Amino acid sequence: MKVRYFLPIILLSLFILGCSKPPSLVVEYTFQTDMENWVGGFSDFPVGNEEQYESFVYDYIPLPSYLAENKNAIFISCPNPDDDVFMFIKHQLNENLKANTTYQIKFHIEIATNAPSDCFGIGGPPGEGVRLKAGASIIEPLPIIGGDGYYRMNVDKGTQTEGGKDAIVLGHIGNSSTDCLSSIYEIKKVDSQFFEITTDESATIWLLIGTDSGFMGTTSLYYTYIKVSLYEK
């Protein structure tokens, strides 16, 4: 993890040049040697049907060699027989933030996806039917048993194509391929709009990134790089 700071003189210089305000904190996760304390999880599947989801995978493994030699990344994968699985990674950011302060956050996320675009899929297409979301909360995002008998998130990440209070939609996971029979991974870079959060007395937030799937098949992704820029409001 890399953390960068910006001095007031840089801020003044940028204003003089007519540029926008720079972030007060930038955190980068390259996953060069480990997961950098990101933790994976899954929700939006029925209680009691856990055996259907035995192939849930969250791991730290090498990227396919045709993407990069000797480069590891976070790998997450699961089937979606109930057409609603949310698979996510989360990270507690508890350094260099101020208590009771509002921040605007921008995410830059790089994934390796093998989901082609413009293809048919049951429930939805494998690319456009799987939405990438990102956000943050002051409580730890956790799957809990909901009143409908499903594991649901305890934060508001929205439903499938819609965002929620604690996460916004960045786009879908479809890559540039339209070959619906291929399964070739490709790096895809996605940037978010601003997301706003206010810290509490603990000056801690939880970052949340995940995919909300309407595709009734297996989705597999590598997270290769994450940059989080925080702007004090």
N, C-alpha and C positions, 0 to 999 in steps of 0.2 A: 504494500500500500504506500502510495506517495501522497504527501500533503503539501500544498503550496500556499504561501501567504502573499498578500499584496500590500505594499507600503502606501501610506497616504499620498506620498509624492507621485506615485504612479497613477493614483486615482486623479489627482489634480492635472497631471499631464494629459491624461486621456480626455478629460473634460475640455481642456484647452484645444485639443485636436478635434473635438466634436464627436468623440466616440461615446458609446454607452458605458454605464458604470460597470467596472469589472467585479467579479465575485470576491467576496471576503474570504472564502475558503473553497479550495478544490481538492477533492479526494479521488485518487485513481487506484483501481484494482486491476492488476495485470495477470494475476494467477500464475506467475512464473514458477513459484516453488510450492505453493499450497493454495487452499481455498480462501485464505485471508479472512477466516472467521465468518464466511457466508454459510448459512445453513439452509437446507432444502426441506420442502414439505408439499403436501397434497391435500386438497379439500374438494367439496362438492361431489361426493360419491356416497352411496347409501351405507348406513350402519348395518352390519350383518352380512354384507357381500364382500368383505375384505379379500376373500380368496380369489375373486375376479381380478384383484389388483395386486397380485403377488409379484407381478413384473414391474412394479414401481421401482425406479432406479434413480439414485442420486449419488454421484461419484466424482472423483477427480482422476481423469484419465487423459492419455495423449489424444490430440486432434488427429484426424486422418492425415497420413503423411503427405497427401497431395495438397493439403491446405498449408501445412507448416511442418518442418522437421523439428523434432525434439521440443514441441510446444504442448504443454498441458492446459486443460481447461476444465471448468465445471460442466459435467454432463448430467442432464435430467431427462427422464423419459417415462411415459406411462401410456397404457391403453385408455380408452374412453367409451366403454360400452353403454354408459348412461347419458352420453352426449352433453356432459356438463363439467368435466374435471378442470380444476384450477391447479396447476403445478407452479411452485414458486420457490424463490430464494430470498432470504432476508439477512440483514446485517445490522447490528447495533452500533450506531455512531455516537460515541459518548466522550469525545475529546474535542476541545477547541470550539465548542458551541456555548452560547450565552443562555442563561435561564430566562424564561418568560419573554422570549424574543421571537418575532416573526421573521421567517426566512422564506425566500422564493428559491425553489430548487429546479435545476435543469439536469436532466439525465442524458448522457450519451452512452448508448449500449451497443456492443458488437456481439452478434451471435453467429454461430454456424448452423444453418438450417438446410435440411434436405427436402423441404416441402415445396413442390413446384407450384406455379401459379396457373390460373385458368383451367383447373382440373375439377372433375366431379368427385364428390365424396359423400358417403352416407351421413346425413345430418347436416353436412356442410362441406365445403372444399378443404383439403388438407393445409392449404396456405392461407387464403383469405378468411377461412372459417376459424382460425386460431389467432386471437388478438393478444398482442404484447402490451402489458400494462406496467406502470411504475408509479410509486408514490411513497408515502411515509406516514408514520403514526407515532404517538408518544407512548403507546402500549405495544407490547410484543405481539405481532401477528401470529395467531394460532388457529388451527382447526378445532372446532368444538362441535358437540352434537347439538344440532338444531331441533326445533319442535317438529320439523317435517321428517325426522328420522335420517337426515343426511349430515355428514360432516360439513360444517359451514365455517367460513372465516369469522373471527371475532372483530374484524375491521371491515369497513365498507369499501370493497374493491370493485363494486358494481357487478353486473351480470353480463357475461359473454361480450357482446359488442359495445356495451355501455360501461363507462367509468363510474366511480363512486366518490364519496367524500375523501377516501384515503388512497385512491389510485386513479390515474388517468390513462386513457388509451393512447398508445404511441403509434400503433399501426398493426399490420398483420405479419406473419412469419414467412409468407411466400417469397421464394427467391426468384431469380431472373429466368429460370428454366420453365418452359411450358411442355416439357416431355413428361407426361403423366405416368410413364412407366419407369422413369429413372429414380434413383435415390442417391444423388450426388450432393454432398454438402457444399455450401457456398457461404462465404462471410457476408453478412448483412449488417449495415450500420444504421442505427435508428436514433434520432434525437427527439426529445420531448418538448412540449410547451412548458411554461412555468407552472410549477406546483407549489402551493403555499401551505406552510405549517407553522404553528406557534409552539415553542418549547414550554415546558413547565419548570418547576423548581429544580428538577433533576438535570436540566440541560442535556437531555438524552433523546434521541429519536431512533426509530427503527426504519431502515430502508427496506422497501418491498418491491420486488420485480417478479413478474410471473406471466403465464399464458392462460387465458380463458378460452376453452375449446368448445366449439360446436361441431367438431369433426369426430365421427364415431370410428376412430381408428387410433393407432399409436402415433404419438407425437414425441420426437426426440430432438433435443437441442443441446448445443454447447454454448456456454457463456464464456467468451474469450477475453472481454475487456469491458470495464465499466468505469465511467467518469461521472462524478456527481459534483456539480457546481452550486454553491450556496451563496445567495445574495441577501445580506441583512437588509430588511425593509425599514 
